[in-house]
């Protein structure tokens, strides 16, 4: 028996392994379960990430520089939890883009990092994916890359340029990841009450990726899939600490804090159904496959 969303296709473009789960974990799991063909393109292998597991510190870029290969296995484990079978790296085996590290750090200047990549050249690699999978919906970062990481900014640039260059397929709707200020403020307050903090933030104005609620135009209620998202987050063990702010939010607000995922529609037409705040509740609304 066909599932209700068979024939629909979604493409996500992310910078590093773990970004997809944090930003879109329940969205991916829900739509895959409904029958959508979900494709994830990750632009780097996250070689410069901070290793949070003491027993794996030797993998860090300053040690054996094997973190990228390890994070490939973490990504595969996370995708298994979310039910995603089509996940790949930008360029596959043709080109390998290295993690650029945080803005202003020494790795930014390496010639092989994603931040230094020619945008058109990288975008053409993504165009090949667009022409292959023919997505109806694209999810990626905003122009600031969420919180300003160079690879997130570059992923945004490459994704949006690829949309322009893809002359054989027009993507119906494009969304950028967003988290409303009201939701982040709720989390900060709850953590303060417990004597903890969210990355040391005193208020929502200290969080660079917090969006004015008016700019958030879509919400996906993925609470049915939140346990799978949490399992996928745990699969990214070198990057997400069980005692860190992500899981502290779950302890203080319940796991449902991770169930709803928010977006801003930047291309295409919004369509019903809408929630009480006028936000779309289905990213494929108005699309005929």
C-alpha atoms as a printed R data frame, in Angstrom:
    type eleno elety resid chain resno      x      y       z
1   ATOM     1    CA   UNK     A     1  0.000  0.000   0.000
2   ATOM     2    CA   UNK     A     2  1.552  3.355  -1.024
3   ATOM     3    CA   UNK     A     3  2.397  5.801   1.721
4   ATOM     4    CA   UNK     A     4  0.657  9.205   1.564
5   ATOM     5    CA   UNK     A     5  3.700 11.206   0.440
6   ATOM     6    CA   UNK     A     6  5.103  8.767  -2.098
7   ATOM     7    CA   UNK     A     7  6.452 10.692  -5.079
8   ATOM     8    CA   UNK     A     8  7.570 13.704  -3.041
9   ATOM     9    CA   UNK     A     9 11.275 14.464  -2.680
10  ATOM    10    CA   UNK     A    10 13.294 16.566  -0.234
11  ATOM    11    CA   UNK     A    11 16.935 17.705  -0.335
12  ATOM    12    CA   UNK     A    12 18.846 18.966   2.691
13  ATOM    13    CA   UNK     A    13 22.225 20.712   2.422
14  ATOM    14    CA   UNK     A    14 24.289 20.793   5.616
15  ATOM    15    CA   UNK     A    15 27.847 21.686   6.573
16  ATOM    16    CA   UNK     A    16 28.938 18.917   8.956
17  ATOM    17    CA   UNK     A    17 27.692 15.594  10.299
18  ATOM    18    CA   UNK     A    18 25.321 16.318  13.238
19  ATOM    19    CA   UNK     A    19 23.949 19.594  11.787
20  ATOM    20    CA   UNK     A    20 21.179 17.672  10.043
21  ATOM    21    CA   UNK     A    21 19.976 15.978  13.220
22  ATOM    22    CA   UNK     A    22 20.044 19.102  15.400
23  ATOM    23    CA   UNK     A    23 18.224 21.240  12.828
24  ATOM    24    CA   UNK     A    24 15.955 18.814  11.004
25  ATOM    25    CA   UNK     A    25 15.930 15.453  12.780
26  ATOM    26    CA   UNK     A    26 12.197 15.087  13.352
27  ATOM    27    CA   UNK     A    27 11.363 16.659   9.982
28  ATOM    28    CA   UNK     A    28 13.555 14.111   8.211
29  ATOM    29    CA   UNK     A    29 12.229 11.162  10.194
30  ATOM    30    CA   UNK     A    30  8.591 12.177   9.776
31  ATOM    31    CA   UNK     A    31  8.689 12.781   6.052
32  ATOM    32    CA   UNK     A    32 10.747  9.652   5.383
33  ATOM    33    CA   UNK     A    33  8.168  7.666   7.335
34  ATOM    34    CA   UNK     A    34  5.388  9.230   5.257
35  ATOM    35    CA   UNK     A    35  7.044  8.123   2.043
36  ATOM    36    CA   UNK     A    36  9.078 11.162   0.988
37  ATOM    37    CA   UNK     A    37 12.415 10.410  -0.673
38  ATOM    38    CA   UNK     A    38 14.821 12.345   1.567
39  ATOM    39    CA   UNK     A    39 18.344 13.123   0.366
40  ATOM    40    CA   UNK     A    40 20.981 14.622   2.657
41  ATOM    41    CA   UNK     A    41 24.104 16.283   1.250
42  ATOM    42    CA   UNK     A    42 26.796 17.050   3.828
43  ATOM    43    CA   UNK     A    43 29.515 19.403   2.614
44  ATOM    44    CA   UNK     A    44 32.395 18.399   4.918
45  ATOM    45    CA   UNK     A    45 33.259 15.526   7.224
46  ATOM    46    CA   UNK     A    46 33.685 17.766  10.249
47  ATOM    47    CA   UNK     A    47 37.420 17.244  10.681
48  ATOM    48    CA   UNK     A    48 37.874 20.310  12.901
49  ATOM    49    CA   UNK     A    49 35.134 19.495  15.375
50  ATOM    50    CA   UNK     A    50 35.822 19.448  19.100
51  ATOM    51    CA   UNK     A    51 36.021 15.885  20.428
52  ATOM    52    CA   UNK     A    52 33.858 15.579  23.537
53  ATOM    53    CA   UNK     A    53 34.627 11.920  24.279
54  ATOM    54    CA   UNK     A    54 37.878 11.631  26.288
55  ATOM    55    CA   UNK     A    55 38.635  8.194  24.923
56  ATOM    56    CA   UNK     A    56 38.471  9.515  21.352
57  ATOM    57    CA   UNK     A    57 40.496 12.706  21.788
58  ATOM    58    CA   UNK     A    58 43.278 11.149  19.723
59  ATOM    59    CA   UNK     A    59 41.059 11.559  16.637
60  ATOM    60    CA   UNK     A    60 41.219 15.368  16.782
61  ATOM    61    CA   UNK     A    61 42.812 17.381  14.000
62  ATOM    62    CA   UNK     A    62 45.660 18.370  16.321
63  ATOM    63    CA   UNK     A    63 46.361 14.694  17.075
64  ATOM    64    CA   UNK     A    64 45.921 11.942  14.433
65  ATOM    65    CA   UNK     A    65 43.470 13.975  12.319
66  ATOM    66    CA   UNK     A    66 41.100 11.040  11.940
67  ATOM    67    CA   UNK     A    67 37.960 12.686  13.257
68  ATOM    68    CA   UNK     A    68 36.445 13.128   9.802
69  ATOM    69    CA   UNK     A    69 36.506  9.414   9.094
70  ATOM    70    CA   UNK     A    70 34.993  8.708  12.510
71  ATOM    71    CA   UNK     A    71 32.214 11.215  11.960
72  ATOM    72    CA   UNK     A    72 31.264  9.403   8.761
73  ATOM    73    CA   UNK     A    73 30.339  6.416  10.933
74  ATOM    74    CA   UNK     A    74 28.469  8.663  13.371
75  ATOM    75    CA   UNK     A    75 26.453 10.118  10.509
76  ATOM    76    CA   UNK     A    76 25.575  6.655   9.218
77  ATOM    77    CA   UNK     A    77 24.400  5.617  12.691
78  ATOM    78    CA   UNK     A    78 22.312  8.775  13.049
79  ATOM    79    CA   UNK     A    79 20.698  8.300   9.641
80  ATOM    80    CA   UNK     A    80 19.777  4.744  10.564
81  ATOM    81    CA   UNK     A    81 17.933  6.122  13.596
82  ATOM    82    CA   UNK     A    82 16.076  8.646  11.416
83  ATOM    83    CA   UNK     A    83 15.300  6.181   8.631
84  ATOM    84    CA   UNK     A    84 17.279  8.020   5.945
85  ATOM    85    CA   UNK     A    85 18.937  5.860   3.307
86  ATOM    86    CA   UNK     A    86 20.207  8.492   0.830
87  ATOM    87    CA   UNK     A    87 22.952 10.509   2.510
88  ATOM    88    CA   UNK     A    88 26.131 11.561   0.760
89  ATOM    89    CA   UNK     A    89 28.960 14.074   0.852
90  ATOM    90    CA   UNK     A    90 29.229 16.950  -1.588
91  ATOM    91    CA   UNK     A    91 31.350 15.832  -4.502
92  ATOM    92    CA   UNK     A    92 31.328 12.206  -3.304
93  ATOM    93    CA   UNK     A    93 34.674 10.805  -4.404
94  ATOM    94    CA   UNK     A    94 35.392 13.503  -7.002
95  ATOM    95    CA   UNK     A    95 36.124 16.332  -4.584
96  ATOM    96    CA   UNK     A    96 36.622 16.351  -0.813
97  ATOM    97    CA   UNK     A    97 35.991 19.571   1.100
98  ATOM    98    CA   UNK     A    98 37.596 19.826   4.517
99  ATOM    99    CA   UNK     A    99 35.978 21.369   7.585
100 ATOM   100    CA   UNK     A   100 37.025 25.033   7.831
101 ATOM   101    CA   UNK     A   101 36.892 25.351  11.615
102 ATOM   102    CA   UNK     A   102 35.389 28.321  13.422
103 ATOM   103    CA   UNK     A   103 35.571 31.783  11.881
104 ATOM   104    CA   UNK     A   104 38.959 33.454  12.301
105 ATOM   105    CA   UNK     A   105 40.907 30.283  13.090
106 ATOM   106    CA   UNK     A   106 43.995 28.959  11.310
107 ATOM   107    CA   UNK     A   107 42.164 26.235   9.320
108 ATOM   108    CA   UNK     A   108 40.132 28.929   7.501
109 ATOM   109    CA   UNK     A   109 43.124 29.676   5.292
110 ATOM   110    CA   UNK     A   110 43.889 26.110   4.221
111 ATOM   111    CA   UNK     A   111 43.343 25.733   0.468
112 ATOM   112    CA   UNK     A   112 41.387 22.494   0.868
113 ATOM   113    CA   UNK     A   113 38.729 23.759   3.275
114 ATOM   114    CA   UNK     A   114 35.141 24.370   2.224
115 ATOM   115    CA   UNK     A   115 35.366 28.076   3.097
116 ATOM   116    CA   UNK     A   116 38.023 28.481   0.378
117 ATOM   117    CA   UNK     A   117 36.087 26.522  -2.243
118 ATOM   118    CA   UNK     A   118 34.965 28.221  -5.435
119 ATOM   119    CA   UNK     A   119 31.227 28.696  -4.925
120 ATOM   120    CA   UNK     A   120 30.283 28.035  -8.537
121 ATOM   121    CA   UNK     A   121 32.480 24.958  -8.693
122 ATOM   122    CA   UNK     A   122 30.971 23.514  -5.516
123 ATOM   123    CA   UNK     A   123 27.478 24.492  -6.627
124 ATOM   124    CA   UNK     A   124 27.878 22.570  -9.880
125 ATOM   125    CA   UNK     A   125 28.538 19.437  -7.841
126 ATOM   126    CA   UNK     A   126 25.271 20.042  -6.033
127 ATOM   127    CA   UNK     A   127 23.501 20.717  -9.329
128 ATOM   128    CA   UNK     A   128 24.333 17.141 -10.299
129 ATOM   129    CA   UNK     A   129 22.466 15.966  -7.195
130 ATOM   130    CA   UNK     A   130 19.508 18.250  -7.914
131 ATOM   131    CA   UNK     A   131 19.229 16.959 -11.463
132 ATOM   132    CA   UNK     A   132 19.470 13.385 -10.184
133 ATOM   133    CA   UNK     A   133 16.968 13.434  -7.322
134 ATOM   134    CA   UNK     A   134 14.703 16.283  -8.529
135 ATOM   135    CA   UNK     A   135 13.693 17.591  -5.106
136 ATOM   136    CA   UNK     A   136 10.447 19.481  -4.568
137 ATOM   137    CA   UNK     A   137 11.705 21.017  -1.307
138 ATOM   138    CA   UNK     A   138 15.168 22.234  -0.300
139 ATOM   139    CA   UNK     A   139 16.233 22.865   3.306
140 ATOM   140    CA   UNK     A   140 19.433 24.708   4.220
141 ATOM   141    CA   UNK     A   141 20.773 27.592   6.345
142 ATOM   142    CA   UNK     A   142 20.097 31.303   6.103
143 ATOM   143    CA   UNK     A   143 22.655 33.766   4.733
144 ATOM   144    CA   UNK     A   144 24.348 33.979   8.145
145 ATOM   145    CA   UNK     A   145 24.740 30.233   8.367
146 ATOM   146    CA   UNK     A   146 22.646 30.268  11.516
147 ATOM   147    CA   UNK     A   147 25.397 31.266  13.938
148 ATOM   148    CA   UNK     A   148 28.111 32.403  11.542
149 ATOM   149    CA   UNK     A   149 30.219 29.290  11.069
150 ATOM   150    CA   UNK     A   150 32.071 29.677   7.750
151 ATOM   151    CA   UNK     A   151 30.999 26.241   6.519
152 ATOM   152    CA   UNK     A   152 27.353 27.012   7.272
153 ATOM   153    CA   UNK     A   153 27.608 30.284   5.369
154 ATOM   154    CA   UNK     A   154 29.308 28.518   2.483
155 ATOM   155    CA   UNK     A   155 26.694 25.748   2.475
156 ATOM   156    CA   UNK     A   156 24.029 28.423   2.145
157 ATOM   157    CA   UNK     A   157 25.885 30.104  -0.710
158 ATOM   158    CA   UNK     A   158 26.497 26.836  -2.542
159 ATOM   159    CA   UNK     A   159 22.929 25.627  -2.106
160 ATOM   160    CA   UNK     A   160 21.361 28.857  -3.328
161 ATOM   161    CA   UNK     A   161 23.768 29.128  -6.249
162 ATOM   162    CA   UNK     A   162 23.025 25.537  -7.223
163 ATOM   163    CA   UNK     A   163 19.328 26.399  -7.363
164 ATOM   164    CA   UNK     A   164 20.165 29.147  -9.862
165 ATOM   165    CA   UNK     A   165 22.356 26.871 -11.969
166 ATOM   166    CA   UNK     A   166 20.012 23.863 -12.044
167 ATOM   167    CA   UNK     A   167 18.437 24.469 -15.431
168 ATOM   168    CA   UNK     A   168 16.855 21.008 -15.722
169 ATOM   169    CA   UNK     A   169 14.835 21.112 -12.510
170 ATOM   170    CA   UNK     A   170 13.058 23.868 -10.615
171 ATOM   171    CA   UNK     A   171 12.722 23.366  -6.869
172 ATOM   172    CA   UNK     A   172  9.189 24.312  -5.814
173 ATOM   173    CA   UNK     A   173  9.892 25.539  -2.270
174 ATOM   174    CA   UNK     A   174 13.049 26.542  -0.415
175 ATOM   175    CA   UNK     A   175 13.198 26.855   3.360
176 ATOM   176    CA   UNK     A   176 15.924 28.103   5.665
177 ATOM   177    CA   UNK     A   177 16.293 26.688   9.159
178 ATOM   178    CA   UNK     A   178 14.990 28.990  11.884
179 ATOM   179    CA   UNK     A   179 14.446 28.928  15.644
180 ATOM   180    CA   UNK     A   180 12.025 31.512  17.056
181 ATOM   181    CA   UNK     A   181 13.235 33.803  19.815
182 ATOM   182    CA   UNK     A   182 10.256 32.835  21.953
183 ATOM   183    CA   UNK     A   183 11.281 29.172  21.973
184 ATOM   184    CA   UNK     A   184 14.920 29.928  22.795
185 ATOM   185    CA   UNK     A   185 13.905 32.332  25.554
186 ATOM   186    CA   UNK     A   186 11.767 29.600  27.087
187 ATOM   187    CA   UNK     A   187 14.750 27.245  27.083
188 ATOM   188    CA   UNK     A   188 17.135 29.802  28.582
189 ATOM   189    CA   UNK     A   189 14.700 30.582  31.396
190 ATOM   190    CA   UNK     A   190 14.197 26.909  32.188
191 ATOM   191    CA   UNK     A   191 17.931 26.247  32.307
192 ATOM   192    CA   UNK     A   192 18.512 29.278  34.536
193 ATOM   193    CA   UNK     A   193 15.937 27.960  36.988
194 ATOM   194    CA   UNK     A   194 17.865 24.692  37.175
195 ATOM   195    CA   UNK     A   195 21.188 26.485  37.738
196 ATOM   196    CA   UNK     A   196 22.455 25.738  34.243
197 ATOM   197    CA   UNK     A   197 22.799 27.797  31.089
198 ATOM   198    CA   UNK     A   198 22.544 27.561  27.325
199 ATOM   199    CA   UNK     A   199 26.109 28.246  26.142
200 ATOM   200    CA   UNK     A   200 26.375 30.901  28.861
201 ATOM   201    CA   UNK     A   201 23.642 33.073  27.354
202 ATOM   202    CA   UNK     A   202 21.994 35.546  29.713
203 ATOM   203    CA   UNK     A   203 19.152 36.318  27.333
204 ATOM   204    CA   UNK     A   204 17.843 35.375  23.917
205 ATOM   205    CA   UNK     A   205 19.640 38.427  22.484
206 ATOM   206    CA   UNK     A   206 22.931 36.628  23.157
207 ATOM   207    CA   UNK     A   207 21.975 33.804  20.773
208 ATOM   208    CA   UNK     A   208 23.016 34.640  17.189
209 ATOM   209    CA   UNK     A   209 20.701 32.127  15.525
210 ATOM   210    CA   UNK     A   210 17.533 33.290  17.318
211 ATOM   211    CA   UNK     A   211 15.000 34.591  14.791
212 ATOM   212    CA   UNK     A   212 12.254 37.108  15.378
213 ATOM   213    CA   UNK     A   213  9.064 35.088  15.571
214 ATOM   214    CA   UNK     A   214  7.572 37.084  12.701
215 ATOM   215    CA   UNK     A   215 10.258 35.726  10.363
216 ATOM   216    CA   UNK     A   216  9.395 32.098  11.130
217 ATOM   217    CA   UNK     A   217  6.797 31.007   8.579
218 ATOM   218    CA   UNK     A   218  6.569 27.232   9.005
219 ATOM   219    CA   UNK     A   219  6.615 24.707  11.829
220 ATOM   220    CA   UNK     A   220  6.750 20.933  11.668
221 ATOM   221    CA   UNK     A   221  5.225 19.052  14.583
222 ATOM   222    CA   UNK     A   222  7.533 16.056  14.783
223 ATOM   223    CA   UNK     A   223  6.854 15.116  18.383
224 ATOM   224    CA   UNK     A   224  5.981 11.582  17.346
225 ATOM   225    CA   UNK     A   225  9.597 11.271  16.145
226 ATOM   226    CA   UNK     A   226 11.442 13.073  18.922
227 ATOM   227    CA   UNK     A   227 12.783  9.863  20.473
228 ATOM   228    CA   UNK     A   228 14.390  8.983  17.144
229 ATOM   229    CA   UNK     A   229 15.904 12.460  16.939
230 ATOM   230    CA   UNK     A   230 17.368 12.088  20.428
231 ATOM   231    CA   UNK     A   231 18.816  8.696  19.475
232 ATOM   232    CA   UNK     A   232 20.350 10.247  16.349
233 ATOM   233    CA   UNK     A   233 21.849 13.054  18.445
234 ATOM   234    CA   UNK     A   234 23.411 10.487  20.744
235 ATOM   235    CA   UNK     A   235 24.896  8.767  17.685
236 ATOM   236    CA   UNK     A   236 26.963 11.921  17.102
237 ATOM   237    CA   UNK     A   237 28.825 11.121  20.306
238 ATOM   238    CA   UNK     A   238 31.989 13.129  19.637
239 ATOM   239    CA   UNK     A   239 30.004 16.327  19.073
240 ATOM   240    CA   UNK     A   240 26.987 16.297  21.391
241 ATOM   241    CA   UNK     A   241 27.588 15.689  25.093
242 ATOM   242    CA   UNK     A   242 24.886 13.875  27.022
243 ATOM   243    CA   UNK     A   243 25.349 16.358  29.856
244 ATOM   244    CA   UNK     A   244 25.557 19.358  27.525
245 ATOM   245    CA   UNK     A   245 23.004 22.127  26.864
246 ATOM   246    CA   UNK     A   246 21.093 20.133  24.238
247 ATOM   247    CA   UNK     A   247 20.174 17.323  26.584
248 ATOM   248    CA   UNK     A   248 19.822 19.740  29.512
249 ATOM   249    CA   UNK     A   249 17.012 21.369  27.566
250 ATOM   250    CA   UNK     A   250 15.331 17.982  27.302
251 ATOM   251    CA   UNK     A   251 15.668 17.463  31.047
252 ATOM   252    CA   UNK     A   252 14.184 20.872  31.830
253 ATOM   253    CA   UNK     A   253 11.486 21.189  29.178
254 ATOM   254    CA   UNK     A   254 10.905 17.575  28.229
255 ATOM   255    CA   UNK     A   255 11.954 15.977  24.964
256 ATOM   256    CA   UNK     A   256  9.079 17.739  23.176
257 ATOM   257    CA   UNK     A   257 11.303 20.846  22.994
258 ATOM   258    CA   UNK     A   258 13.091 19.039  20.165
259 ATOM   259    CA   UNK     A   259  9.922 17.847  18.447
260 ATOM   260    CA   UNK     A   260  8.898 21.067  16.715
261 ATOM   261    CA   UNK     A   261 11.256 22.317  13.987
262 ATOM   262    CA   UNK     A   262 10.935 25.750  12.439
263 ATOM   263    CA   UNK     A   263 11.585 27.253   9.023
264 ATOM   264    CA   UNK     A   264 11.402 30.393   6.921
265 ATOM   265    CA   UNK     A   265  9.993 30.034   3.405
266 ATOM   266    CA   UNK     A   266 12.232 32.012   1.031
267 ATOM   267    CA   UNK     A   267 11.123 30.687  -2.363
268 ATOM   268    CA   UNK     A   268  7.779 29.312  -3.411
269 ATOM   269    CA   UNK     A   269  4.261 29.991  -2.210
270 ATOM   270    CA   UNK     A   270  2.964 29.235   1.265
271 ATOM   271    CA   UNK     A   271 -0.141 27.074   1.335
272 ATOM   272    CA   UNK     A   272 -2.595 25.661   3.856
273 ATOM   273    CA   UNK     A   273 -2.715 24.088   6.353
274 ATOM   274    CA   UNK     A   274 -1.598 26.847   8.721
275 ATOM   275    CA   UNK     A   275 -1.412 26.880  12.496
276 ATOM   276    CA   UNK     A   276 -3.049 29.502  14.733
277 ATOM   277    CA   UNK     A   277 -0.035 31.794  14.185
278 ATOM   278    CA   UNK     A   278 -0.349 31.611  10.406
279 ATOM   279    CA   UNK     A   279  2.645 29.312   9.920
280 ATOM   280    CA   UNK     A   280  2.639 26.474   7.402
281 ATOM   281    CA   UNK     A   281  2.490 23.035   8.977
282 ATOM   282    CA   UNK     A   282  3.456 20.997   5.904
283 ATOM   283    CA   UNK     A   283  6.534 21.855   3.834
284 ATOM   284    CA   UNK     A   284  5.009 20.113   0.806
285 ATOM   285    CA   UNK     A   285  1.711 21.997   0.928
286 ATOM   286    CA   UNK     A   286  0.691 23.332  -2.456
287 ATOM   287    CA   UNK     A   287  3.070 21.021  -4.348
288 ATOM   288    CA   UNK     A   288  1.805 18.432  -6.825
289 ATOM   289    CA   UNK     A   289  4.460 15.723  -7.348
